[in-house]
Amino acid sequence: MTTSDPIYETLRARLAEMWGDDAGPDPSTAADVVMKPAELPDPPRRLIVGSRSFDIVQETDRARLEQYRAGKPLSRALG
């Protein structure tokens, strides 16, 4: 263990609030889900395992898309 750097206190608090104490389902239950794409004729290229993880990734993608849209005029400025 190391001493916490005060500069990260706010981030640490936000992460603790976001994740809470819930560790989620037992990792051993993920095997069936992770193996399921092998049975599909057209499996997904990416798989997010876990309901909370799915929500977090979706929100991250939404925020990223907003950033892309904000920079669209500059991105298209060169044709």
C-alpha positions as CSV (number, residue, x, y, z in Angstrom):
1,M,0.0,0.0,0.0
2,T,1.1,3.5,-0.7
3,T,0.0,6.8,0.8
4,S,-2.9,8.4,-1.1
5,D,-2.0,11.5,-3.1
6,P,-4.5,14.2,-2.1
7,I,-4.7,15.4,-5.8
8,Y,-6.7,12.3,-6.6
9,E,-9.1,12.6,-3.6
10,T,-12.0,13.9,-5.7
11,L,-11.6,11.3,-8.4
12,R,-11.3,8.5,-5.8
13,A,-14.5,9.7,-4.1
14,R,-16.4,9.8,-7.5
15,L,-15.2,6.3,-8.4
16,A,-16.3,5.0,-5.0
17,E,-19.7,6.6,-5.4
18,M,-20.0,5.2,-8.9
19,W,-19.0,1.7,-8.1
20,G,-20.2,1.5,-4.5
21,D,-19.6,-1.6,-2.4
22,D,-21.3,-3.9,-4.9
23,A,-18.7,-6.2,-6.4
24,G,-21.3,-7.5,-8.9
25,P,-22.0,-11.2,-9.7
26,D,-19.5,-13.9,-8.9
27,P,-16.9,-14.0,-11.7
28,S,-17.4,-17.8,-12.1
29,T,-20.9,-17.1,-13.5
30,A,-19.5,-15.2,-16.4
31,A,-18.1,-18.3,-18.2
32,D,-21.5,-19.3,-19.7
33,V,-22.0,-15.7,-21.0
34,V,-18.4,-15.4,-22.4
35,M,-18.7,-18.8,-24.2
36,K,-22.1,-18.1,-25.7
37,P,-20.8,-16.1,-28.7
38,A,-19.0,-19.2,-29.9
39,E,-22.4,-20.8,-30.5
40,L,-23.8,-17.9,-32.5
41,P,-23.7,-17.7,-36.3
42,D,-22.9,-14.0,-36.2
43,P,-21.3,-13.3,-32.8
44,P,-20.7,-9.8,-31.6
45,R,-17.2,-8.5,-32.1
46,R,-17.2,-7.0,-28.6
47,L,-19.0,-8.2,-25.5
48,I,-19.5,-6.2,-22.3
49,V,-20.0,-8.6,-19.4
50,G,-22.2,-7.2,-16.6
51,S,-25.2,-5.0,-16.5
52,R,-23.5,-2.2,-14.6
53,S,-20.5,-2.4,-16.9
54,F,-22.8,-2.2,-19.9
55,D,-24.4,1.0,-18.5
56,I,-21.0,2.6,-17.9
57,V,-19.7,1.8,-21.3
58,Q,-22.9,3.1,-22.9
59,E,-22.5,6.4,-21.0
60,T,-18.9,6.7,-21.9
61,D,-19.6,6.1,-25.6
62,R,-22.4,8.7,-25.4
63,A,-20.0,11.3,-23.9
64,R,-17.4,10.5,-26.5
65,L,-19.9,10.9,-29.3
66,E,-20.8,14.4,-27.9
67,Q,-17.1,15.3,-27.9
68,Y,-16.8,14.2,-31.6
69,R,-19.9,16.2,-32.5
70,A,-18.5,19.3,-30.8
71,G,-15.3,19.0,-32.9
72,K,-17.2,18.2,-36.1
73,P,-16.7,21.7,-37.7
74,L,-12.9,21.5,-37.1
75,S,-12.8,17.9,-38.3
76,R,-14.5,18.8,-41.6
77,A,-12.6,22.1,-42.1
78,L,-10.0,20.4,-44.2
79,G,-12.5,18.7,-46.4
